[in-house]
Amino acid sequence: MKDNTIKEAVCPLCGKTYRDAPALSRSDNITPICPDCGIRQALNDLGLDKMEQERIIYTIRRYTRK
């Protein structure tokens, strides 16, 4: 049975604590990372620069806050 409790975890990439569903690191497909780092890895693979990545993450956060 699936456990739906919300747990806190620390992202091994950025060191921040998060409570959302984790993303899997693209570097090994095993390590759970925070959603923001998951988005950064995907955007980096698309070749977007850091400034554009941060703008996109900011927009996502702005429209998905609970």
Secondary structure, 3 states (H helix, E strand, C coil): CCCCCCCCEECCCCCCEECCCCEECCCCCCCEECHHHHHHHHHHHCCCCHHHHHHHHHHHHHHHCC
